[in-house]
Amino acid sequence: LQAGGYESQRSGVSQARLVAAAPGRWCVSGVLDFATAPHLAEEGARLLGQMGRADRVEIDLSGVELANSAGLALLLEWMELADRHGVRLTYLHLPDSLRRIAAFSNLQDLLPTGG
């Protein structure tokens, strides 16, 4: 993994990857579900803890293949952690599945999205 990150490698189980691809840019790929979200949450917290105040991070979700409500909870958790660290998050290429879940839950306006 480049510049730190997390990748699940369990055979037969959902896989996901979080990579700090460049300063201020993370890439997420794979499946965001109940199996992968806890590990991705921990890795996101670790990466946020390494950042200085007033930084911003763009999180590219274009590599997400599948996501459910656990994926949405993960994005909301990262937002809360980022706020505590003084980091501004923007989610790029939010998958349609997450848009639908967020809209159904009346949370779509909380997600800082772009691109």
C-alpha positions in Angstrom: 0.0 0.0 0.0 1.2 3.5 -0.8 1.5 6.1 1.9 -0.4 3.9 4.4 -3.7 2.3 4.2 -5.8 -0.7 4.9 -6.7 -3.7 2.7 -8.8 -6.6 3.8 -7.5 -9.9 2.6 -9.9 -12.5 4.0 -10.8 -15.2 1.4 -14.5 -15.5 0.8 -15.3 -12.3 2.7 -16.0 -8.8 1.5 -12.9 -6.9 0.6 -12.2 -3.2 0.8 -9.2 -0.9 0.5 -8.4 2.5 1.9 -5.2 4.2 0.5 -3.8 7.6 1.2 -2.9 8.0 -2.5 -1.5 11.6 -2.1 -1.5 14.3 0.5 -5.1 15.3 1.0 -6.5 12.5 -1.2 -7.7 9.1 -0.1 -9.0 6.3 -2.4 -11.5 3.7 -1.2 -12.3 0.6 -3.3 -14.1 -2.7 -2.9 -17.2 -3.4 -0.8 -18.4 -1.2 2.1 -20.4 -3.4 4.3 -20.6 -4.8 7.9 -17.5 -6.9 7.4 -15.2 -4.1 6.1 -16.6 -0.9 7.7 -15.0 -1.5 11.2 -11.5 -1.9 9.8 -11.9 1.0 7.4 -13.2 3.2 10.3 -10.0 2.4 12.3 -7.7 3.1 9.4 -9.5 6.3 8.6 -9.2 7.4 12.2 -5.5 6.6 12.1 -5.0 8.6 8.9 -6.9 11.5 10.3 -4.9 11.4 13.5 -1.7 12.0 11.4 -3.0 15.1 9.8 -2.5 18.7 10.9 -5.3 21.1 11.7 -7.1 23.0 8.9 -6.2 20.3 6.4 -8.7 19.0 4.0 -9.2 15.5 2.5 -10.9 14.4 -0.6 -12.1 10.8 -0.5 -12.5 9.2 -3.9 -15.2 6.5 -3.8 -15.1 5.7 -7.5 -13.6 2.3 -6.7 -16.5 1.2 -4.4 -18.1 -1.8 -6.0 -21.0 -2.3 -3.5 -22.1 -0.5 -0.4 -24.9 -0.8 2.2 -26.0 1.1 5.3 -22.7 0.2 7.0 -20.9 2.1 4.2 -23.1 5.2 4.9 -22.4 4.9 8.7 -18.7 4.7 7.9 -18.8 7.9 5.9 -20.7 9.6 8.7 -18.2 8.4 11.3 -15.3 9.7 9.2 -17.1 13.1 9.1 -17.4 13.2 12.8 -13.7 12.2 13.3 -12.6 14.7 10.8 -14.5 17.5 12.5 -12.8 16.6 15.8 -9.4 16.8 14.1 -10.3 20.1 12.3 -10.1 18.4 8.9 -12.6 19.1 6.1 -13.8 16.1 4.2 -15.2 16.0 0.7 -16.6 12.7 -0.8 -16.0 12.3 -4.5 -17.9 10.0 -6.8 -20.4 8.9 -4.2 -21.9 5.5 -5.4 -25.6 5.5 -6.3 -26.3 2.9 -3.6 -25.1 5.3 -0.9 -26.9 8.2 -2.4 -30.2 6.2 -2.3 -29.6 5.1 1.3 -28.7 8.7 2.3 -31.8 10.1 0.6 -34.1 7.5 2.2 -32.6 8.3 5.6 -32.8 12.1 5.0 -29.1 12.3 5.4 -28.1 13.4 1.8 -27.6 17.0 2.8 -25.1 16.0 5.5 -22.7 14.4 3.1 -20.1 16.9 1.7 -19.9 15.7 -1.9 -18.2 16.9 -5.0 -17.2 15.5 -8.4 
